[in-house]
Amino acid sequence: MDMSHYPQLNPPARLLMGPGPINVDPRVLRAMSTQLVGQYDPAMTQYMNEVMELYRALFRTDNPGTLLIDGTSRAGIEAILLSAIRPGDKVLVPVFGRFGHLLCEIARRCRAQVHTIEVPWGDVFTPDQIETAIKTVRPRLLLTVQGDTSTTMLQPLAELGALCRQYGVLFYTDATASFGGNVLETDAWGLDAVSAGMQKCLGGPSGTSPVTLSPQMEAVIRQRKCVEAGIRTAAHLDGDDEMIYSNYFDLGMILDYWGPERLNHHTEATTALFGARECARILLQEGLDNSIARHKQHGDALLKGIQGMGLATFGDVRHKMNNVLGVIIPSGVDGDQVRKLMLADFGIEIGTSFGPLIGKVWRIGTMGYNARKDCVLQTLAALEAVLNHLGFNTIQGAALQAAWDHYTDGSH
Ligand SMILES: Cc1ncc(COP(=O)(O)O)c(C=O)c1O
């Protein structure tokens, strides 16, 4: 084999300003080059306990069942849905973008009876719309997305927990893209389960998914307890409810692996855990409220810059996520050509969207390590230059000025 075809990794320098992944904080990269220890080394189990404590603070919860699922964010979603939904259970999914459809898709594979309500992409639901659907469907679970990255909208969740309690519904949200950059109050909002991702506001690489489970959700999952044969002892009794139809995503066993029993489930993805631990340390050193404020500040600066350039934004901006903005591609402009030039000549990546928005909307992220003034200004300057180069004339410098004004305004 001619190994000259396989040189050492040396990827081009990029500024990742899409909807995620984004550039990883160098502190996280350093943590991820730490040597391994054995899975049950006291040092390792101590790190695991620390990870649980750090993520409880980030989720704003006292839930003992707060841990990492190994796999990308969708692994966290799948672990919760597979562990909570029994075949035949009714679930209600308010769909306002691609990731609502993903919840339906996973719930269908759990053999749930899936009921949806929909609003046009770019909108979110009112609590009344959700309450009406709960009354009609009477679901066992309400499955929501907090920040649907495909549309850049943030679904308000604060009032839904009380509704779920009233109607006896378990309340889950996918906070993959919003976590750490937008307010999320697991306990105060009455959430029974939340899953998140590393590659957005947490400034890490994808590969682990932090999840938290309320005591009620934990009890529901433990009723489905079933420990695999090779590690089972006489002390392991099955739960009364139907088993969970996955081994890897069986949260019953995973809870016991993270708990005092240290049940031997999977081999820990130690390097990813070290990265996730460092992401949480960085965010909590900054302060969660400060991180959310930083995401809002830079998200707003980008919004002002885009508006200053004369471009229209997508969706109801009153409900936009702090960390990602949808920009309508002006007619006559080839959105992919703009993205190609930004990447080739400026080293900056921005995103396109999915489904009905493909080719119609760019998505620009300001999140995690890249929620910074220099990143916002460089992206605006590059986008303006590329648009003018392609013959779409903007008032040169207006975008930068608008963003600068936002930063220098006394309130910021
Ligand atoms: C809201 C949301 N949910 C789920 C996912 C899937 O996450 P992953 O690709 O990490 O599995 C994403 C990815 O962008 C997302 O934005």
The ligand as a Gaussian input file, in Angstrom:
#p B3LYP/6-31G(d) Opt

LIG

0 1
 C      -32.586000      19.974000      16.879000
 C      -31.723000      18.825000      16.456000
 N      -32.066000      17.589000      16.843000
 C      -31.334000      16.521000      16.497000
 C      -30.200000      16.643000      15.732000
 C      -29.428000      15.419000      15.340000
 O      -28.205000      15.471000      15.981000
 P      -26.952000      14.579000      15.561000
 O      -26.677000      14.904000      14.145000
 O      -25.870000      15.058000      16.499000
 O      -27.293000      13.154000      15.798000
 C      -29.800000      17.911000      15.310000
 C      -28.609000      18.089000      14.460000
 O      -28.310000      19.127000      13.966000
 C      -30.582000      19.028000      15.692000
 O      -30.241000      20.274000      15.315000

